[in-house]
């Protein structure tokens, strides 16, 4: 996990944070959250996947360090029993407290909070390059090959093991319908050109499976 902590410190320093010891402690606390035992998909594997995409396509963002900090905090609070966007709201609140405590300027803290909240519905306004990169990276799993996508779907089901099967099918179908209703799942042309069609195919395939059962 040392490499991840180094990446956290680099992003936080680029955003204006100081005190290296405090940065390390904050990164370790975040990783502990991402490693909570009830998580099956929203784990450090997902965190790393999002960070890798943000880093790989940093040239598509206006302030990639802010996008990276939002990636670190966007699922820092994750309770499968929470309703609506409670997890995103709590994660944004945590980001605000954490980054403010590290000396990150208020305007940057507010922007990171805004970016985190975008991941609740993945609705990004035109011209919001930072929001587009974060949301595109967060949803990238939807465009993976079918066998990887099926592993993702199974991990989501495992996180909601407390939900009876009929209720899960109904709720999951609502989520998938909501994603398919978006005008576009991905916004940044280099990513959308490759990912949009396979992602929609995966979503429709899972939806058909849910409705056959």
LOSE-29260 format. One record per residue (C-alpha): residue in one letter; x, y, z; residue number from 1. Coordinates in steps of 0.2 Angstrom, whole numbers. Each point is the difference from the previous one (the first is absolute). Layout:
% LOSE-29260
A; X; Y; Z; NUM
...
END
This chain:
% LOSE-29260
X; 0; 0; 0; 1
X; 15; 11; 1; 2
X; -2; 5; -19; 3
X; -18; 5; 3; 4
X; 5; 11; 15; 5
X; 14; 8; -11; 6
X; -14; 4; -13; 7
X; -11; 7; 14; 8
X; 14; 12; 6; 9
X; 4; 6; -17; 10
X; -18; 5; -4; 11
X; -2; 8; 17; 12
X; 16; 10; -2; 13
X; -4; 5; -17; 14
X; -17; 7; 7; 15
X; 9; 10; 14; 16
X; 1; -12; 14; 17
X; 16; 1; 12; 18
X; 5; -11; 15; 19
X; 7; -16; -7; 20
X; -4; -10; 16; 21
X; -18; 6; 0; 22
X; -1; -5; -19; 23
X; 6; -17; 3; 24
X; -12; -3; 15; 25
X; -15; 7; -10; 26
X; 5; -12; -15; 27
X; 1; -15; 12; 28
X; -17; 5; 7; 29
X; -8; 0; -17; 30
X; 8; -16; -5; 31
X; -7; -8; 16; 32
X; -18; 6; -6; 33
X; 3; -7; -17; 34
X; 5; -17; 8; 35
X; -15; -2; 11; 36
X; -6; -18; 0; 37
X; -18; 3; -6; 38
X; 7; 6; -17; 39
X; 1; -11; -15; 40
X; 0; 12; -15; 41
X; 4; 17; 9; 42
X; 17; -6; 5; 43
X; 18; 6; -2; 44
X; -1; -9; -17; 45
X; -14; 12; -6; 46
X; 10; 15; 8; 47
X; 16; -5; -10; 48
X; -10; -3; -16; 49
X; -7; 18; 1; 50
X; 16; 8; 5; 51
X; 9; -9; -15; 52
X; -12; 7; -12; 53
X; 0; 17; 7; 54
X; 19; 0; -1; 55
X; 1; -8; -17; 56
X; -12; 14; -7; 57
X; 5; 15; 11; 58
X; 2; 10; -16; 59
X; -19; 0; -2; 60
X; -2; 9; 17; 61
X; 2; 18; 5; 62
X; 6; -4; 18; 63
X; 4; -19; 0; 64
X; 6; 1; 18; 65
X; -17; 5; 5; 66
X; -7; -15; -10; 67
X; 12; -11; 9; 68
X; -5; 6; 17; 69
X; -18; -3; -5; 70
X; 4; -17; -6; 71
X; 8; -4; 17; 72
X; -15; 6; 10; 73
X; -15; -4; -11; 74
X; -4; -16; 8; 75
X; 9; 2; 16; 76
X; -16; -2; 9; 77
X; -9; -15; -7; 78
X; -15; -8; 10; 79
X; -11; -11; -11; 80
X; -14; 3; 12; 81
X; 0; 18; -3; 82
X; -14; 8; -10; 83
X; 1; 11; -15; 84
X; 16; 10; -2; 85
X; 4; -1; 19; 86
X; 17; -8; -4; 87
X; 5; 14; -12; 88
X; -6; 13; 12; 89
X; 10; -7; 14; 90
X; 15; -3; -11; 91
X; 0; 18; -5; 92
X; -2; 6; 18; 93
X; 15; -11; 4; 94
X; 10; 7; -14; 95
X; -4; 18; 6; 96
X; 6; -4; 18; 97
X; 15; -10; -5; 98
X; 7; 12; -13; 99
X; -4; 16; 10; 100
X; 10; -8; 14; 101
X; 15; -3; -11; 102
X; 0; 19; -5; 103
X; -7; -2; -17; 104
X; -8; 17; -6; 105
X; -18; 2; 3; 106
X; -4; 2; -19; 107
X; 9; -16; -4; 108
X; -9; -9; 14; 109
X; -17; 6; -6; 110
X; 4; -6; -18; 111
X; 5; -18; 6; 112
X; -16; -1; 10; 113
X; -10; 5; -16; 114
X; 9; -13; -10; 115
X; -3; -14; 13; 116
X; -19; 5; 0; 117
X; 0; -2; -19; 118
X; 3; -19; 2; 119
X; -18; -2; 7; 120
X; -8; 2; -16; 121
X; 14; 2; -13; 122
X; -9; 15; -8; 123
X; 14; 12; -6; 124
X; -3; 17; -8; 125
X; 8; 4; -17; 126
X; 18; 7; 2; 127
X; 2; -8; 17; 128
X; 16; -9; -4; 129
X; 5; -4; 17; 130
X; -17; -7; 4; 131
X; 0; -10; -16; 132
X; 16; -8; 3; 133
X; -5; -5; 18; 134
X; -17; -7; -6; 135
X; 7; -9; -15; 136
X; 14; -8; 10; 137
X; -13; -5; 14; 138
X; -11; -9; -13; 139
X; 14; -7; -11; 140
X; -4; -18; 7; 141
X; -16; 1; -10; 142
X; 10; -1; -16; 143
X; 11; -15; 5; 144
X; -1; -17; -9; 145
X; -16; -10; 5; 146
X; 9; -12; 12; 147
X; 8; 15; 10; 148
X; -17; 9; 0; 149
X; -8; -16; 6; 150
X; 12; 0; 15; 151
X; -4; 18; 4; 152
X; -18; -4; 0; 153
X; 3; -15; 11; 154
X; 10; 11; 12; 155
X; -14; 13; 1; 156
X; -12; -14; 4; 157
X; 11; -6; 14; 158
X; 1; 17; 7; 159
X; -19; 0; 1; 160
X; -1; -18; 7; 161
X; -12; 7; 13; 162
X; -13; 4; -13; 163
X; -12; -14; -5; 164
X; 1; -5; -18; 165
X; -16; 7; -6; 166
X; 3; 17; 8; 167
X; 18; 0; -7; 168
X; -5; -4; -18; 169
X; -13; 14; 1; 170
X; 13; 13; 7; 171
X; 14; -5; -11; 172
X; -11; 1; -15; 173
X; -5; 17; 5; 174
X; 18; 5; 1; 175
X; 4; -8; -17; 176
X; -15; 9; -8; 177
X; 6; 16; 7; 178
X; 17; -2; -8; 179
X; -7; -5; -17; 180
X; -11; 16; 1; 181
X; 15; 11; 1; 182
X; 3; 9; -17; 183
X; 18; -7; 1; 184
X; 9; -11; 13; 185
X; 16; 8; -5; 186
X; 4; 18; -5; 187
X; 18; 1; -5; 188
X; 2; -4; -18; 189
X; 16; -11; 1; 190
X; -9; -11; 13; 191
X; -18; 1; -6; 192
X; 5; -5; -17; 193
X; 7; -17; 7; 194
X; -12; -3; 15; 195
X; -17; 6; -4; 196
X; -6; -15; -11; 197
X; 7; -14; 10; 198
X; -6; 8; 17; 199
X; -18; 1; -7; 200
X; 1; -18; -6; 201
X; 6; -6; 17; 202
X; -14; 10; 9; 203
X; -14; -7; -11; 204
X; 7; -17; 2; 205
X; 0; 1; 19; 206
X; -18; 8; -1; 207
X; -6; -14; -11; 208
X; 7; -13; 12; 209
X; -8; 9; 15; 210
X; -17; 0; -8; 211
X; 1; -18; -6; 212
X; 1; -7; 18; 213
END
